Amino acid sequence: MVVRDTLQRHLTPPSAMGRRGPAMIAVRVRLVVFAVPLVVGALAYYLLSDKAGRAALSYAGGVALTAALLIGGLLAVRAGAALSPSLATVMALSTYTTVAAVLIAVLAASDPHVLDAPAFALGLVVGVVVGVALQIRDARPPGARA
């Protein structure tokens, strides 16, 4: 009962009273922030690359995959921390292992005629840089924020 109540408090979508759970606000912020480099980069690849559609979709797939994995990790770590502070570390390590396994599986299963590897890799890098910047922003003490 306590576990269910704790998870509901931290992971609930907007309630009827208009309040949002802290994790859902973080997810929405991340979705908006990840959308900008995804759209701009995909459009740039589409307009400037000789492999227009394939490169744009590969880049967008790299950013979207990174965003999904990082946002999923954020939710998992926050859910673990809501239950027990020591569980947050376990959830973080599990998330990192899952990220590595998913990336290995995607790269191993991808067909070079379908996936533009340089564009996909750039999408992954851009997604990681954006994700790290968001984590650093969230890690600053409240008084240090501009």
N, C-alpha and C positions, 0 to 999 in steps of 0.2 A: 504494500500500500504506500509506504513512504517512497519507494523507488519510483512508482508510477506518478505520484504527486510531484516529486522533484523533477522528473523528466518533463512532465506536462508544463510545469512552471517555466522551465528554461527553453523548451523547444516548441511552444505553442504558436500557431499562426495568430493573426490578429483576432482578438476576442470580440464579442458583441459590444463591449464597452469601448472598443477602439484602441486598446493598448496592445502592444506587440511584445512578444518574448524577445529577450536580448539576442538570442541566436538568430532568430528570423530577421531582425533588423540587420545584423552583420551579413547574412546571406543576401539580402536585397542590395545592400551597398556593394558587395562583391560582384553580384551579377551586373549591376550598372557599370562598375569600373572595368570589368572584363569585357563588356560589350564594346567599349570604345576601341581598344586595339584590335579586337576581332573584326569589326566592320571596316575600320580604316585599312588594316593590313590586307584583308581579303580583297577589298576594292582596289588597292594599289597593285596587288598581284594580278588581279583580273585585267587591269588596264595596261600594266607595264610588262607582264611576262609573256613569253612566246607560248607558254603552256597554260594560257589564261584560266580557263575553268578548273582544270585539274590542280593547278598551283593554288588558286584561291581557295578551293575546297580543302586542300591538304593543309594549308596554313590555318584556316578556320577550324578544322578538325583538331589541330595541335593545340590551339588556344582553348577550344571548348573542352577537350579532354583534360588539360591541365586545370582549368577552372572547376570542372566537375570533381576531380580528385581532391583539389585543395579545399573546396567548399565542403565536400563530404568529410574530409579529415577534420575540418573545423568543427562540424557538428558532432563528430564522434568524440573528439577531445573534450568539447564542452559538456557533452552528455556524461562522459566518464568523470570529469571534474565535479559535476553536479552530484554524483553519487559518492565519490571519494577522491580526495586530492591525489592519492597514489595511483588511482585507476586512470587518471589523465595521462600519466607517463606510459602506461601500458597501451592505452588507446593511441597515443602518438606513435609509438613504435610499431603497432599493428598497422596504422595508417601508412607509414613510410614503407613497410614491407608490401602492403597492397599496391601502393603506387608503383613500386619497382616491378612487381609481378605483372600489373596491367600494361605498363609500358613495354616490357619485354614481350608479352603476348601480342600486343598490337603491332610492334615492329616485326616480330617473327611471322605473323600471319598476313602482313600486308604484301600486296603484289606491286612490284616496281612499275608496272604498266598502269596501275590505278593511282597509287600514292606518289606524289612528288616529294621525295625524301628531303631535299633542302628546305622546301617551303614548310613541310611538316615539322622539321627540326627547329626552324626559326619560330614557328608558332609555339612549340613547347618552351623555347627559351623566353619568348615574350611573356607567355603565361606564367612562367616561374618568376620572372623579374617583377611582374605586376603583383603576384601573390606574396612575394617576399616584401615588397614595398608596403603592402597592406598589413602584413604581420608586424613590421617595424612600426608603422603608424599606430597600430593597436597596442603595441607593447610599451609605448612611451607613457610615463606617468601623467595623470590628468592635468597637473599644473604646468607641465612642459609643453602642452599642445598649443599651437598658435591659433 
